[in-house]
Every structure is written in structure tokens, then in C-alpha cells.
Amino acid sequence: MNKSDFTILYVDDEEHNLISFKACFRREYKILTAIGGDEGLEIMRHHDVDLIITDQRMPKMTGIQFLERILSEYPDTVRMILTGFSDVEAIIGAINSGRVLRYVSKPWDENDLRTAIENARQLLELSKSNKALLFTLQKKVEEQERTLKLFRRYVPEAVVEKALLASDETIFDGELKHVTLLFCDIRGFTSMSEELSPKEVVALLNDYYTLMTEAVTRHNGTVNQFVGDEVFAAFGAPRATLDNEKNAVFCALEMVQKLETLNQKYQERVGREILVGIGINAGEVVAGNVGSEARIEYHFTGDTVNTGKRIEVVSRDYPNAILMSESVYSKTTDVVRTKEFEPIMVKGKKEKIQVYQVLGRV
């Protein structure tokens, strides 16, 4: 802030003091004068004032009273007061309460007062600069929060948290984890989508994803991917949890129940009941970020993933079936009723695997 742009209001009940003050400082600063507090208030309403210098002993309204009157309406204006030694105690109280920046003893010395004014100008300039920086910082923080919030809608929150803690060197480090994986797929979705407009397909998928995600979240799982009409969820990674097999099975049962809501809204429009197939498998995987400098995603790698997907494919012959592997069955026999299938051959496996259908809770 240039000196010529710095506006000072000098308030005093003695006119010769006003004249003297203006004569001393008008070449450097923009000077306004008021003969008493009432006139000072009126000037404040019509001008942007940076610094107020007021005499303390004035009739009708003392300097402190005047500054108290304007404090709430003009909190950023710098305030100084002129006083004799007899009023110093009251002035110090005003300084301590924040109503006054400092006081200047009367009669004032021009050089001392000039120094005090210049200090006030620099203080105000610094204050305005800090406020501008804080405003910019706040905007940046809000922008980052919006970005992070949007990012969490694209990427599971637990993955985001893990990525934020990783360094450039460790962000691609994978880790061996025992997890339970769930695959849920709409049966006959391709033919179903032919009966709908593109907007209706998107609306149906969004409703389907919302309902399925609610079930996954409620059972301590994380949706890893939406692939077409398939929901791929993990229990036990990236955030470690207990009872992953049971959580996955209970989640699958809730997913099937939630289809009632989806069918109430869309069955008449699509011309048939919306059905799903669910496959669940548990085992070791390598979990971590994969990709390039331009794009990364949290990924599960290993036979457990492939087998889980193959089990879901088998469920296509059984509407709303929940099929699970031996590794999941062994951890859930006490909480669900099941039907044992004959060992089946699945793509990519040399030997047949044992599969069980979940019929409901015990």
C-alpha cells in the first residue's frame, strides 16, 4: 500500500491541532479530520479509513468511547490514541483489550508520530497481505477437499488413504494378503439393455451399483471395481478386517434381497425379473497398485481372483444363486445353510473344484 493511498482520520476537539496535524502529514498521506467523535463517526460512514488517531480527552465522547463505538463495524481499521500521562492507565487497559494498537503521548512529536504512523501502515499492509494469503489458502484447501471427495467416488476410500501414505518409491509395492472376493453379475444384462435407451441403462446401473455398494459397505467390504454390470468386491483388503468369509456371504444374501427394490422400479420396463449370480472365493492374493506413471489402480492378482470369477460364471445356470468355494464354506458352516454341488470343472483349472450354494442363514 502506497503512502498516498493510506487514509488517516484524525479526531480532536481542538481545531488548531487538526490544522497542525494536516499540515504535517498531508503531503505523505490522505488526511481526514473531525472535530469530535460524532463527526468522526459520520466520516467513517462515507470514507474507507485505514488509521484512526484520536485525542482521548474530548467533550461528549472520549477517544476510547469513540474507538469502542466503531470497533464492531470497522474491526480492521488500525486505532491509535493521543493522551496525557494522567490517562495512561485507562489507555493501557484499552490496548490490552485490543481496542487500541498503541498510544502516543501529548504533546506529540512530529518525528515520533510519523514513525508510529508508518509502523501502523506497514502493520495494516501485512495484515491485508496475510488475509489475502489465508483466503487463497482456504480456496485451495476447499478445492483439494472437493477433488479428494470426487476422487473417493472413483476409487475406494481405503485405497485413497493407503495411497496418500505411500511414497513415490512404495506406491507400487504389492503385499500378500488373505482376502475374500465376491463377484456379482446381472444375468442377461446385454439382452435386457437392448430394451432400454442408453439413459435408462445408465439409470438402472447406477441404482444397481448403489444398492450393491450399500450391502458391501455394511458388511465391511470394499467395492474394488464396477465392470459393466459386474460388481467386484473385496473383504480384507485394502483395509484389514475380521471374519471376511462370513461378511462376504452375508453381503451376498443382502444383495439378493436388495433386488426386490430394483425389480419394483424396473421389472415392468425391462419386461422380466432382474436376476444376479454371485461367486465367492477366499485365499491369498497379491494386493497393491499397478499401472503406469499416467494411470494406476488398486489390483488383486492371483489364482484366488480367477477362481472366484469362474465360480460366478457357474452361477449363471442358477438364478440368484450364491456359490462359494471350499475355502469360504469351511469358515461359514455354522452361520449359513448350504447345498453341496458335485465337483465341477472350471476354465483355467486342471482339476475339478468343490462348490457350495448358499441357501440362507442358519
C-alpha positions in Angstrom: 0.0 0.0 0.0 1.5 3.4 -1.1 1.6 6.2 1.5 -0.6 8.4 -0.8 -3.3 5.7 -0.6 -3.1 5.4 3.2 -6.1 7.2 4.7 -5.8 8.7 8.2 -8.7 10.1 10.2 -7.5 12.5 12.9 -10.1 13.3 15.6 -9.6 16.1 18.1 -11.8 18.7 19.7 -9.2 21.5 19.2 -9.2 22.9 15.7 -5.6 24.1 15.8 -4.5 20.6 16.5 -6.4 19.4 13.4 -4.8 22.1 11.3 -1.3 21.3 12.6 -1.7 17.6 12.0 -2.9 18.1 8.4 -0.1 20.4 7.7 2.5 17.9 8.9 1.3 14.8 7.1 -0.9 15.8 4.1 2.0 15.5 1.6 2.6 11.9 2.6 -0.9 10.5 3.4 -4.5 11.1 2.7 -5.7 13.1 5.7 -9.3 13.4 7.0 -10.1 15.4 10.2 -13.0 15.5 12.6 -13.7 17.8 15.5 -15.1 15.3 17.9 -16.4 11.7 17.9 -19.8 12.4 16.3 -18.2 14.0 13.3 -15.7 11.1 13.2 -18.5 8.6 13.1 -20.1 10.4 10.1 -16.8 10.5 8.2 -16.3 6.8 8.8 -19.6 6.0 7.2 -18.6 7.8 3.9 -14.8 7.0 3.7 -12.5 4.0 3.8 -10.2 4.8 6.7 -7.1 2.8 7.3 -5.9 4.5 10.5 -7.7 6.5 13.2 -5.7 8.7 15.5 -7.9 10.3 18.2 -7.4 12.5 21.2 -8.5 10.9 24.5 -9.9 13.9 26.3 -12.8 15.3 24.3 -16.3 16.5 25.4 -19.3 14.3 24.8 -17.2 11.3 23.8 -13.7 10.4 24.9 -11.3 8.9 22.5 -11.7 5.4 24.0 -15.5 5.7 23.8 -15.2 6.7 20.1 -13.0 3.8 19.3 -15.3 1.4 21.1 -18.2 2.7 19.1 -16.5 1.9 15.8 -14.8 -1.4 16.8 -17.6 -3.8 15.7 -18.3 -2.1 12.5 -14.7 -1.3 11.5 -12.6 -4.0 13.2 -9.8 -3.9 10.6 -9.1 -0.2 11.0 -5.9 0.5 12.9 -6.6 2.6 16.1 -4.2 4.9 17.9 -4.9 7.4 20.7 -3.3 10.6 21.9 -3.2 11.0 25.7 -1.6 12.8 28.6 0.1 10.9 31.4 -2.9 11.1 33.6 -4.9 8.9 31.3 -2.2 6.3 30.6 -3.7 3.6 32.9 -7.1 3.7 31.1 -5.3 3.6 27.7 -3.2 0.6 28.7 -6.5 -1.2 29.5 -7.8 -0.3 26.1 -4.6 -1.6 24.4 -4.8 -4.9 26.4 -8.4 -5.4 25.3 -7.5 -4.9 21.6 -9.4 -1.7 21.2 -6.2 0.3 20.6 -3.0 -0.5 18.9 -0.9 1.9 20.8 -0.9 5.4 22.4 1.2 8.5 21.7 1.9 11.0 24.5 0.8 14.6 24.1 2.0 16.9 23.0 3.1 14.7 20.1 6.5 15.0 18.4 6.2 15.0 14.6 9.0 12.6 14.0 7.8 10.1 16.7 4.3 10.3 15.4 5.5 9.8 11.8 7.3 6.7 12.9 4.1 5.4 14.7 2.0 6.1 11.6 4.5 4.3 9.3 4.5 1.3 11.7 0.7 1.3 11.6 0.7 1.4 7.8 3.2 -1.5 7.5 1.2 -3.5 10.0 -2.0 -2.9 8.1 -0.3 -3.8 4.8 1.0 -7.0 6.4 -2.4 -7.8 7.8 -4.1 -7.4 4.4 -1.4 -9.5 2.8 -1.9 -12.2 5.4 -5.7 -12.2 4.9 -5.3 -12.4 1.1 -2.9 -15.4 1.6 -5.3 -17.0 4.0 -8.2 -16.5 1.6 -6.2 -18.1 -1.2 -5.1 -20.9 1.1 -8.7 -21.6 2.1 -9.8 -21.7 -1.5 -7.0 -24.1 -2.3 -8.0 -26.3 0.7 -11.6 -26.3 -0.4 -10.6 -27.2 -3.9 -8.4 -30.0 -2.7 -11.2 -31.3 -0.5 -13.6 -31.3 -3.4 -11.0 -33.1 -5.5 -10.4 -35.6 -2.8 -14.1 -36.1 -2.3 -14.6 -36.7 -6.0 -11.5 -38.9 -6.2 -13.1 -41.1 -3.4 -16.1 -41.6 -5.6 -13.8 -43.1 -8.3 -11.5 -45.0 -6.0 -12.4 -46.8 -2.8 -11.7 -44.6 0.3 -9.4 -47.2 1.9 -7.3 -47.2 -1.3 -7.1 -43.4 -1.3 -6.0 -43.4 2.3 -3.3 -46.0 1.6 -2.1 -44.1 -1.5 -1.8 -40.9 0.4 0.5 -42.6 3.0 2.7 -44.1 0.3 5.8 -42.5 -1.2 6.7 -42.4 -4.9 9.0 -45.4 -4.2 6.5 -47.5 -2.4 3.2 -46.7 -4.1 3.6 -49.7 -6.5 4.7 -52.2 -3.7 2.3 -55.1 -3.5 1.6 -57.2 -0.4 0.5 -60.7 0.2 -3.0 -60.8 1.8 -5.6 -63.4 2.6 -8.9 -62.0 1.3 -12.4 -63.0 0.4 -13.5 -61.9 -3.1 -17.1 -61.5 -4.3 -18.3 -61.2 -7.9 -21.9 -60.2 -8.6 -23.2 -60.1 -12.2 -26.7 -59.3 -13.6 -28.0 -62.3 -15.7 -28.8 -61.5 -19.3 -27.9 -57.8 -19.0 -26.9 -57.5 -22.6 -30.3 -58.5 -23.9 -32.0 -56.5 -21.2 -30.2 -53.3 -22.2 -31.4 -53.7 -25.8 -34.9 -52.9 -24.5 -33.8 -49.7 -22.8 -32.5 -46.4 -24.0 -28.8 -45.5 -23.1 -30.0 -43.1 -20.4 -32.3 -45.8 -18.9 -29.4 -48.3 -18.9 -27.2 -45.9 -17.0 -30.0 -45.1 -14.6 -30.6 -48.9 -13.9 -26.8 -49.5 -13.5 -26.5 -46.6 -11.1 -29.4 -47.8 -8.9 -28.0 -51.3 -9.0 -24.5 -50.1 -8.1 -25.9 -48.0 -5.2 -27.8 -50.9 -3.7 -25.0 -53.4 -4.1 -22.4 -50.9 -2.7 -24.6 -50.3 0.4 -24.6 -54.0 1.1 -20.8 -54.3 0.6 -20.1 -51.3 2.9 -22.5 -52.6 5.5 -20.5 -55.8 5.8 -17.0 -54.2 6.0 -16.2 -54.8 2.3 -14.8 -52.5 -0.3 -16.0 -52.3 -3.9 -12.9 -52.7 -6.0 -14.4 -52.3 -9.5 -17.6 -51.9 -11.5 -17.1 -53.7 -14.8 -20.1 -53.4 -17.0 -22.9 -54.9 -14.9 -20.5 -56.7 -12.6 -19.6 -55.7 -9.0 -16.2 -56.9 -7.8 -15.8 -56.5 -4.0 -13.1 -57.5 -1.6 -13.2 -58.3 2.1 -9.9 -58.0 4.0 -8.1 -55.5 1.7 -7.0 -52.8 1.3 -8.3 -52.4 4.9 -7.7 -55.5 7.1 -10.9 -56.8 8.7 -12.0 -59.9 10.6 -14.5 -62.7 9.6 -14.1 -61.8 5.9 -15.7 -65.1 4.7 -18.8 -64.6 6.8 -19.0 -60.9 5.9 -18.9 -61.8 2.2 -21.6 -64.4 2.4 -23.9 -62.2 4.5 -23.3 -59.4 2.0 -24.3 -61.7 -0.9 -27.5 -62.6 0.9 -28.3 -58.9 1.3 -27.5 -58.2 -2.4 -30.1 -60.8 -3.5 -32.7 -59.2 -1.1 -32.0 -55.8 -2.5 -33.0 -57.0 -5.9 -36.6 -56.6 -4.7 -36.1 -52.8 -4.7 -34.6 -52.9 -8.1 -37.3 -55.0 -9.6 -40.1 -52.9 -8.2 -38.7 -50.0 -10.2 -37.5 -51.7 -13.4 -39.2 -55.1 -13.9 -42.2 -53.7 -15.8 -39.9 -51.6 -18.0 -37.4 -54.4 -18.8 -40.1 -57.0 -19.2 -38.7 -59.5 -16.9 -37.3 -60.1 -13.4 -33.7 -58.8 -12.8 -31.6 -61.7 -11.5 -28.0 -62.0 -10.5 -25.3 -64.6 -10.0 -22.7 -64.4 -7.2 -19.4 -66.2 -6.8 -17.3 -66.0 -3.6 -13.8 -67.3 -3.1 -11.1 -66.8 -0.4 -7.4 -67.2 -0.5 -4.1 -65.4 -0.9 -3.6 -62.6 -3.4 -1.0 -60.0 -4.1 -2.8 -56.7 -3.4 -1.5 -53.3 -4.5 -1.3 -50.6 -7.1 -0.5 -51.5 -10.6 -0.2 -49.3 -13.7 2.0 -46.6 -15.1 3.0 -43.1 -14.2 -0.1 -41.8 -16.0 -2.7 -44.2 -14.5 -2.8 -46.6 -11.6 -5.4 -48.8 -10.0 -5.6 -51.0 -6.9 -5.5 -54.5 -8.1 -5.7 -58.1 -6.9 -3.5 -60.7 -8.6 -3.5 -64.5 -8.1 -5.4 -67.7 -8.7 -7.9 -66.7 -6.0 -9.2 -63.9 -8.2 -9.5 -66.1 -11.3 -11.2 -68.9 -9.4 -13.7 -66.6 -7.8 -14.7 -65.2 -11.2 -15.1 -68.8 -12.6 -17.4 -69.7 -9.7 -19.5 -66.7 -10.5 -19.7 -67.8 -14.1 -21.0 -71.2 -13.0 -23.9 -69.5 -11.1 -25.3 -68.3 -14.4 -27.3 -71.5 -14.6 -28.9 -70.9 -11.2 -31.0 -67.7 -10.9 -30.0 -65.6 -7.9 -27.6 -68.3 -6.8 -24.8 -67.6 -4.4 -22.0 -70.1 -4.9 -18.9 -70.3 -2.8 -15.6 -72.3 -2.8 -14.5 -74.8 -0.2 -12.3 -72.1 1.4 -15.3 -70.0 2.1 -17.5 -72.9 3.1 -15.1 -74.1 5.8 -15.4 -70.7 7.6 -19.2 -70.3 7.3 -20.7 -73.7 8.0 -22.0 -72.5 11.4 -23.8 -69.5 10.0 -25.4 -70.5 6.7 -27.4 -73.3 5.2 -25.8 -74.8 2.1 -26.2 -77.2 -0.8 -23.2 -79.2 -1.9 -22.6 -79.4 -5.7 -20.8 -82.2 -7.4 -17.2 -81.2 -8.1 -17.1 -79.1 -11.2 -14.6 -78.3 -13.8 -14.0 -74.6 -14.3 -12.0 -72.8 -17.0 -8.3 -72.4 -16.2 -8.2 -75.2 -13.6 -6.7 -78.7 -14.2 -8.8 -80.4 -11.6 -12.4 -80.1 -10.5 -13.3 -77.8 -7.6 -15.9 -78.2 -4.9 -18.6 -75.6 -4.9 -21.5 -74.9 -2.4 -24.7 -72.9 -2.9 -25.7 -70.6 0.0 -29.4 -71.2 0.8 -29.8 -68.8 3.7 -28.7 -68.1 7.2 -28.9 -70.8 9.9 
